[in-house]
Amino acid sequence: MDTDFNQAIKRGQLKLGLPMWYLDAWCGNLLSPWQKAGEALSEYAQVFSSVEGNTTFYGLPDNKRAEQWRRSVGDDFRFSFKLPREISHAQNLVQAFAQHQSRWLDFSSILGDSFGVISVQLPAELTPARMDELFVFLEQLKQQSSADISVEFRHSGFFDKSGNEQRLLRQLSELHIARTVFDSRGLFNDLAQTEAVLDARAKKPRMPVHPIATGHSPVVRFIGHSHWPDNERYLLQWGTKLKQWLSEGRTPYFFLHTAGNQDVQYFLRFLEQLWELDESVWPGESGAGQSGCLFD
């Protein structure tokens, strides 16, 4: 590929990561054998430069845990935590943010510069009819935040390529807020009958892929086909798009998923070859053949 992602990663302009920093199946390969779940972040951060951190969607940690997370990563690592669902999935976004913003801002301030992107995942029930409310909320979130913001839409009305989407993109651009792209083409072209693939196909959204950057930090969530080579066409497309965004001075975030994520670390190896990335060194490689992580 005619681009050098390695230099972009080294200078912190391209962020790569996974949905979370720990799964038991990663022990003895990505993570050290017998790694404790509560201490895995520091090892994960030796390999990746970002993480989605879906845990905050369900609830924020206490301040002590947030401080531990911050201390576990290096200066160039950037979190992309989700806004709690008590805000993003509320019947009124503005009211919910007013009610919960103090706790959210405390959490954000603890993370400091390590908080790269606030991820706002909206429910499928939120339609373009609520766009006025949405942008009042986003303006307030923007005013209170030092991190970039990316919003994931799950209602088809926001992808109509006409009035609704045009207004959405215009107003997002004015606020320098990104629209998260959830690319599930690989998953939905996967005819495997494994439990993991069937479960993912039943739960994951199947939204149009419109890779238009409206913010400084575009976010891509890519969930792949279980046969890695069947993702090549899509990943080469993303390689070209990421090169464009990098040339525009943006800092894109690219998150890899697989169905169940038990084997997502090996999907990373395929991506490294395809994009000609330097092969990452895994803390668990020296313990090949061993497995089993410890819980707190």
C-alpha positions, 0 to 999 in steps of 0.5 A: 500500500502506498502509504506509511501508517507506521510513521502515523502511528509513531507520531500519534496521528493514527490510533488503532485499538479493540473494543476492550482491553481484556478477554480471557481468551487473550491470555497466553497470546496477546496478554501474559499467561495468568494476567489479572483482569484488573491489571491487563490495561497496561499490557494492552497499551503496549500493543495498541494506542487506543481502546473503545472502552465500552464499559462506561456505556453501562456505568462510570467507574469510581474515581480510584478506578479511573485514576488507575486506568489513567496511570496504566497507559503511556502519554500517547495512548488515547481512550475512546470511552462511551457516554453512559447510556443513561444520557445517550439513550434517555428520552430527552438528551438535554435533560439527561445531560444536565442531570448527569453531567457533573459525574461525567465531567469528574470522570473526564477530568481524571483522564485528562489528555488521555481521553481522546474521543467521547463516543456517543452511541445513539439508540435506533429509536432516536430519529431525525425528528429529534435533531434539534434536541440532539444538537442542543445536547451536542453543543453543550457536551462540546462546550464542557469537553476537551476531548473530541466527540464522535456520534454513532447513529443507528436509525436509517433516516440519518443515512438518506443521502438527502435532507436529513443526512445533509443537515446532519453532516452540515451541523456536525461539521460546524461543531467539528464533531465526527460521525462514527462509521460502524462497518459490519459488511464483513460480518453480514457477508459471513455465512459461517454457522458458528455461535459467535457469528450467528450471535453477532449477526443478530445483535450488531447493526447493519448500517450504510457505510458513509465514510465522510469526516466531519470532525478532527478524529473520525472513528471507524468500528470495523467488525470483520468476516471470520475468514480474514481474507474476505475482509481484504477489499473492505480493509484496502478501501479503509486504508485509502480513506485513512490515508486521505484523512491523515493527509488532511491533518485528521487523527483517525481511530480504527477499532477492530472487532470480530464476532465475539472478539475471542480471536480479534488479536489474530485479525490484527496480524492479518491487518498488519500484513495487509497494511504493511504495519510493523508487527506488534510484539505481544506481552503473552507471546513468550508464554505460548501454549499457556492460557488462563487469566485471573479475575480481580 
